[in-house]
Amino acid sequence: MALRSDRLTRLREEMGVNQTRLAEMLDLTSNHISKYENGYTNPPLDTLAKLAEMLNTTTDYLLGLSNVPHPGAEPDAEADLTQDEIEWLALYRERSSTDRKQLFTVLRALRDMRSEES
């Protein structure tokens, strides 16, 4: 099972530490952290457990088996969204209820056009 490198990066940044500092805290090199965050390699199980503990999360969250970022927290609704989806959601939330209804009308029309083409 592969580490969700995006989650590792986000949690590290939320903690306010750089890769070098996190590596020092875990008795690793910054090269290890860089490889984990860029998806080049996965940490061994003992390092994964230490990462989870250090970042106040669970191994399940780091592996993508859970969307609960911190013990006792609500599920992270945006954890599996792409950057485009997050941007769309932010734009949607900024709109009035009338605009939102219009957006749904347009999206449904696009969906219906696509299904008619199939």
C-alpha positions, 0 to 999 in steps of 0.5 A, a space after each residue: 500500500 502506497 503512502 499518500 505523499 500529498 497528505 504527508 506534505 500537507 501535515 508537515 506544512 500544517 505543523 510548520 516544519 520543513 523537510 530537514 526539520 522533520 527528518 531530524 525529528 525522526 533521525 532520518 535525512 531530508 532526502 528520505 522525507 523528500 522521496 516520501 513526499 514526491 512518491 519515489 519511495 514508501 517509508 518502512 513500517 516503523 518509520 510510517 508509525 513514527 511519521 504518524 505519531 510525529 504528525 498527530 495522525 494515523 497510519 490509516 490516514 497517511 495510507 489513504 485508508 481513512 479521511 480522518 486527519 487527526 484522532 477525534 477529528 471530523 473526516 476531511 471532506 476535501 482529502 481526496 479532491 484534486 486541486 481543480 475540484 478544490 478550486 471549483 468547490 471554493 468558487 461554488 461556495 462563494 456564490 449566492 444560492 441563485 448562482 448555485 442553482 444556475 451552476 447546477 442547471 448548467 452542469 446537469 445540462 452538460 452531463 445530459 449532453 454527454 450521456 446523449 452522445 454515448 
